[in-house]
Amino acid sequence: MLSSQAHILADIAWEAGTVILGHYGGTFETRRKHDSSPVTVADEEAEILILSRLRAHWPEIPVIAEEEVARGHRIMAGSHFFLVDPLDGTKEFINRNGEFTVNIAEISNQEPVRGVVYAPAQGQMWIGDGTNGAVSLRVNPELKPDFSSARPIRARRAPSDGMIAVASRSHRDSKTEEYLAHYRIKDFIAAGSSLKFCLVAAGTADIYPRHGRTMEWDTAAGHAVLAAAGGTVTLLDGGPLLYGKPNYENPYFVARGPR
């Protein structure tokens, strides 16, 4: 059974998705941030809503959010904080392929203990709630999530006839190909945003290596879902992927099901 905290995070993510979908079908300006990544009004308005809701429910817990950091707002969050990416996969949003998500994660002692990944254009949500496990549910963008329809998900052990690998639609590179050459791969799936973690968490894919640049808010919610589903996210040397780094930047990592 999901905790009340997970329900609240899911409701907040759904609200942010409603804001994003309000812009999805129309025209919007795309700007470039200092790191050359794109940002739109949908990113900014969704983040404002998420920050407002989180601070209303948990005023004592710091929040690290992508667009605030881009504007120069940096904090040392301590051992307990939230990580927010209001619109993960802005390129997918701009391209209108539906593969973008709202990511909200709760971090305790450098590990993601709770997280929500919501794909509003696909009407799909994934929730990881620590020892309570992970679930997925269909969501009507016009109605708050119905948690009675949630179904448990579990990452699978890699089948003996080969693994299904999932790779970034926008950032697949030669280093990823070289890494996967060490495994028996029978198929590939391309996906955007945190959907890659969720495919592994649901047992649709087996492995997702990432050799490109990512930030903590890109990965924490998907990491929480996968961990709650029995999978792992580790550094390439097998060490843990931890959160709360001074520059918020992740090293390379691999997400996979249980061995």
N, C-alpha and C positions, 0 to 999 in steps of 0.2 A: 504494500500500500504506500502510495506516495505521501510524503510529509506535507504539512500545510505550507512550509516554505517553498517547496517545489511547485505547489499549486499557484502561489503568488507569483513566482518567477514566470511561470507559463502564461498567466494572465497578462503580465506586463509585456512579455514578448509578443503575445497576440495583439495587444493594443498598438505596439510599435509597428507590427505588420500592417495593421489597418492604415496607419499614417503613410507607410511606404506605398501601399497599393493605391492610395489616393493620388500619387504622382506617376505611378507606373504606366498608366494608359495615356498620359498627356505628354506635353512637352516640358522639358526642364533643361536648365543650363548645367553644363559639366565644367568644373574648374579643376585646376591642378594644385595640389598641395606642395610643400617644399620638397618632398621626396618624389615628386612627379606622379604620385598616385592620384586617381580621380576622386572627386567628391561632388555630391549633389545636394540639393535642398532636402531630399528624402533622407539621406544620411543624417543631416543636421537636425531635422525636426524629430526623427525617430529617437535620436540620442537625447534630446531635451526631454522628451516624454519619459524615457527609461530612467534618466537621472532623477527626475521629479518623483517618480513612483518609488524607486529604490530608497531615496532619502526620506520619503514619507514613512515607509515601513521600517527601515533600519537606519535611523539618522546617525547611529554610532559607528557604522561600518563604512570605511572609505570606499570610493568607487574610482577605478581607473577606466576611462572611456576613450576610445580612439580619437574622436574629433576634438575633445578637450586637450588631449596630449598634443595633437597637431597644432593647436593654438598656443602651446607653450605651458599648459597647466600640468606640472609634474609633481607627484607626491611620493613619499616613501610610505607605503601602505601598511607596513608591519606584517603581522602573521595572519590577519583575517581581513579580507577585502573582496570586492566584486570586480570582475573584468567584463567590459561591455564592448562589443562591436555591433553598432546599431544596424549596419547593413554590410554584411560580409559578402564579398563578391560584387562590388560596385560595377566592375566591368560587365558582369553577367546581367546586372540590372540595366545598364546602359544598352546592352545588346538585346535586351528583352527575351532572354532564353529561359527565364524562370529559375535559374540555379543560383539564387542568392538567399541569404538567411539572416535572421536576427539571432545574435549570440549573447547569452547572459550566463556567466559562471560565477560561482562562489568559491573562493580559495581559502583554505585553512592550512597553516603550516606548510606552505609552498605547494600544496597539492589541490587539484580541483575536486571538491567534495559534492558539488551539485551543479547542474547545468541544463540549459534549455537551448535547443537549436530549432528554429521555426522557419520553414520555407513558405512564406505566405502565398506566393504565386502557384505553388503546388498543393496548398492545403494540407501540409504534412508537418507534424511536430514530433520531436524526439526529446525525451526528458531522462536525465541521469540523476539518480538520487542516492548516491553512496550505497550503503548496505541495503537499501530498499530496492535496488535494482534499476533497470532501465526499461522504458516503455516507448512505444510509438503510437500515435493516434492521428486520424484524419480530423481536420479542422475546417469548419466553414468560416471563411474570412469575415462573414457578417454576424457570427454568433460566437460567444465566449467558448473556450474549449470544454467539451463534455468528457470529463475524466473517466466516466463509467465505460467509455468506448476504448480506453487505452488497452493495448495488448503488450505483454512482456516481450522483450527482445533479448537475444543472447548471441554473442559472438561465437563463431564456430571454430573448431579445430580444422586446420587445412586438410582438405581431402587428399587421399593418396595419389589420385591421378593428376594433381597439379592445382596450383593456387590461382585465384582470380585477383588480379592487382587493380587497384584504383589509382588514377593519377589525375593531376590538376588539368582542367581543360585549358587554362590560360598559362600555366607555368611548367609544363612537362619539359625535361631537359635530358641531355646525354648522360649526366651523372646518375639520374634516376634509372635510365636504361642499363647502365653498367652495374648498378646495385642489384637490379632485378635479375640480371643475367646469372647470378649465383643461386637462383631459386628455379624450381620447375613451375613456370607460369603457363597456364593453359588459355587464359583470356585476359583482356583488359577492359576496364570501364573508365571512361572519362567523365569527370564531374567537377562542378565548381564549388567554391566556398567550403563550409564545414560539412557539406553533404558527404564528403569522402569518409570522414570519421563515422558517420551514421550508417553508411553502407557496410562498413566493417562491423559495427556494433550489431546490425540486424542480421549478420551472417550472409549478406549478399555478396560481399567481397572478403578477401582474407588478409590483404596487406596494402598499406599505403605508405611508401617512403617519400620523404620530402627533403630535397637537397637545396631548395631555394630559400630566400629570406621570408620569414614569418615573424609576426609579433604575437605577444602573449594573448591579446584579445582575439586574434585569429583562431587560436587553437584550443583555448581553455574549455569552452562549452562542449565542443566535440570530444575533447579528451575526457571530460566528466561523463558524457554519455557512454563512450566506449569502455571506460574503466568500470562503470556500474554494470555494463553488459558482460563483463568478464574478460575484456581485452586489455591490451597494454599500449602505452605510448612511451617509448624510450629513446635515448640518444643512440647513435649508431654503434657505440661501444657497449650498449646494454644498460647504461646508467639511467636514472630517472630524469624525465623532463619536468623541471621544477619551475615555479612561478614566483614573481616578486623580484626579478632581476632589475638592477638599476636603470638599464636602458630599455627594458621591456622586450628585448629582441631574443628570439629563440635560436639555439643551435639547430643543426640538422637533426632529424628524428625519423623514426619509423613507427607507424601505428599498425597493429596486427591483432588477430584473434589469439586465443590461448594456445600454447604449444602442447 
